[in-house]
Amino acid sequence: MGKTADLTAVQKAIIDTLKQEGKTQKEISERIGCSQSAVSRHLSGKSVGRKKCGRKRCTTRRGDRTLRKTVEKDRFQTLGDLRKQWTESGVETSRATVYRRVKNGLQVPHSPGQATFEPETAAEAPDLGYREAAMDCCSVVQSARVWRKTREREMPKCLKSSVNYPQSVMVWGAMSAVVNAASYQEILEHFMLPSAEKLYGDEDFIFQHDLAPAHSAKTTGKWFTDHGITVLNWPANSPDLNPIENLWDIVKRKLRDARPNTLDELKAAIEASWASITPQQCHRLIASMPRRIEAVISAKGFPTKY
């Protein structure tokens, strides 16, 4: 059975008064709403200095000081990094415990002043319904967070220097270029059709692209009609429901763990991240298109969870 709450100063004073009036312990306990044992312990003086109950503290004060020094060496370490270093020093504990111990001495992580390591929004490609994304050595790293105390906002060790022109590469999942109707149709002829035949064979499929000028040109529409390909209707100003955006998000989340520092490392990490995407993930995203469309219709064009 857990320990009951200690008597307040007011309750103790009432007990003393009622005892002087000749009340019994049972009458006193009923009057102030506590147990007879609590009344008895107070009157006998045994309620002073009772041991606290609860789980034993899993870290020592010395271990806490070690963690605090580790944080102060580098204020931009993640919770996982701190736990790893603390474990290497001989302290086995959970991420939640690490967070609580650091919070006792420092505030929860803040966005650092003048930090420019914010993820950038993927750029939209004007063709094919696929998307391109600009990725650089800074934007693939998760937004920088800093452990700092209340008045340490402007301290140099709590600030990140900006990177104005990080090394970057433009990547795309299928094909991407600023094209006119003629060149777009050549891309469809030489790249899309072979891919579609490989994926679907003689089965019918629905092709999706947006309303870029090359896509909505009359000659492009005639090309699709001549080839017997059904194109998904795409009203103007439609929300971006293309599942390729989810793939870019998967790639970028994987890149955050890789943390590339050079352009070659970035390219290698992108290729490895893209190669790790399974066909099952792609199939699930494609299968989600009806749900995406239904959600947009239900929201009347406003944002959805997709």
Secondary structure in CASP SS format (residue, H / E / C, confidence):
PFRMAT SS
TARGET T0000
AUTHOR 0000-0000-0000
METHOD secondary structure of the structure
MODEL  1
M C 1.00
G C 1.00
K C 1.00
T C 1.00
A C 1.00
D C 1.00
L C 1.00
T C 1.00
A H 1.00
V H 1.00
Q H 1.00
K H 1.00
A H 1.00
I H 1.00
I H 1.00
D H 1.00
T H 1.00
L H 1.00
K H 1.00
Q H 1.00
E C 1.00
G C 1.00
K C 1.00
T C 1.00
Q H 1.00
K H 1.00
E H 1.00
I H 1.00
S H 1.00
E H 1.00
R H 1.00
I H 1.00
G C 1.00
C C 1.00
S C 1.00
Q H 1.00
S H 1.00
A H 1.00
V H 1.00
S H 1.00
R H 1.00
H H 1.00
L H 1.00
S H 1.00
G C 1.00
K C 1.00
S C 1.00
V C 1.00
G C 1.00
R C 1.00
K C 1.00
K C 1.00
C C 1.00
G C 1.00
R C 1.00
K C 1.00
R C 1.00
C C 1.00
T C 1.00
T C 1.00
R H 1.00
R H 1.00
G H 1.00
D H 1.00
R H 1.00
T H 1.00
L H 1.00
R H 1.00
K H 1.00
T H 1.00
V H 1.00
E H 1.00
K H 1.00
D C 1.00
R C 1.00
F C 1.00
Q C 1.00
T C 1.00
L H 1.00
G H 1.00
D H 1.00
L H 1.00
R H 1.00
K H 1.00
Q H 1.00
W H 1.00
T H 1.00
E H 1.00
S C 1.00
G C 1.00
V C 1.00
E C 1.00
T C 1.00
S C 1.00
R H 1.00
A H 1.00
T H 1.00
V H 1.00
Y H 1.00
R H 1.00
R H 1.00
V H 1.00
K H 1.00
N H 1.00
G H 1.00
L C 1.00
Q C 1.00
V C 1.00
P C 1.00
H E 1.00
S C 1.00
P C 1.00
G C 1.00
Q C 1.00
A C 1.00
T C 1.00
F C 1.00
E C 1.00
P C 1.00
E C 1.00
T C 1.00
A C 1.00
A C 1.00
E C 1.00
A C 1.00
P C 1.00
D C 1.00
L C 1.00
G C 1.00
Y C 1.00
R C 1.00
E E 1.00
A E 1.00
A E 1.00
M E 1.00
D E 1.00
C C 1.00
C C 1.00
S C 1.00
V C 1.00
V C 1.00
Q C 1.00
S C 1.00
A C 1.00
R C 1.00
V E 1.00
W C 1.00
R C 1.00
K C 1.00
T C 1.00
R C 1.00
E C 1.00
R C 1.00
E C 1.00
M C 1.00
P H 1.00
K H 1.00
C H 1.00
L C 1.00
K C 1.00
S C 1.00
S C 1.00
V C 1.00
N C 1.00
Y C 1.00
P C 1.00
Q C 1.00
S E 1.00
V E 1.00
M E 1.00
V E 1.00
W E 1.00
G C 1.00
A C 1.00
M C 1.00
S C 1.00
A C 1.00
V C 1.00
V C 1.00
N C 1.00
A H 1.00
A H 1.00
S H 1.00
Y H 1.00
Q H 1.00
E H 1.00
I H 1.00
L H 1.00
E H 1.00
H H 1.00
F H 1.00
M H 1.00
L H 1.00
P H 1.00
S H 1.00
A H 1.00
E H 1.00
K H 1.00
L H 1.00
Y H 1.00
G C 1.00
D C 1.00
E C 1.00
D C 1.00
F C 1.00
I E 1.00
F E 1.00
Q C 1.00
H C 1.00
D C 1.00
L C 1.00
A C 1.00
P H 1.00
A H 1.00
H H 1.00
S H 1.00
A C 1.00
K H 1.00
T H 1.00
T H 1.00
G H 1.00
K H 1.00
W H 1.00
F H 1.00
T H 1.00
D H 1.00
H C 1.00
G C 1.00
I C 1.00
T E 1.00
V E 1.00
L C 1.00
N C 1.00
W C 1.00
P C 1.00
A C 1.00
N C 1.00
S C 1.00
P C 1.00
D C 1.00
L C 1.00
N C 1.00
P C 1.00
I H 1.00
E H 1.00
N H 1.00
L H 1.00
W H 1.00
D H 1.00
I H 1.00
V H 1.00
K H 1.00
R H 1.00
K H 1.00
L H 1.00
R H 1.00
D H 1.00
A H 1.00
R C 1.00
P C 1.00
N C 1.00
T C 1.00
L H 1.00
D H 1.00
E H 1.00
L H 1.00
K H 1.00
A H 1.00
A H 1.00
I H 1.00
E H 1.00
A H 1.00
S H 1.00
W H 1.00
A H 1.00
S C 1.00
I C 1.00
T C 1.00
P H 1.00
Q H 1.00
Q H 1.00
C H 1.00
H H 1.00
R H 1.00
L H 1.00
I H 1.00
A H 1.00
S C 1.00
M H 1.00
P H 1.00
R H 1.00
R H 1.00
I H 1.00
E H 1.00
A H 1.00
V H 1.00
I H 1.00
S H 1.00
A C 1.00
K C 1.00
G C 1.00
F C 1.00
P C 1.00
T C 1.00
K C 1.00
Y C 1.00
END
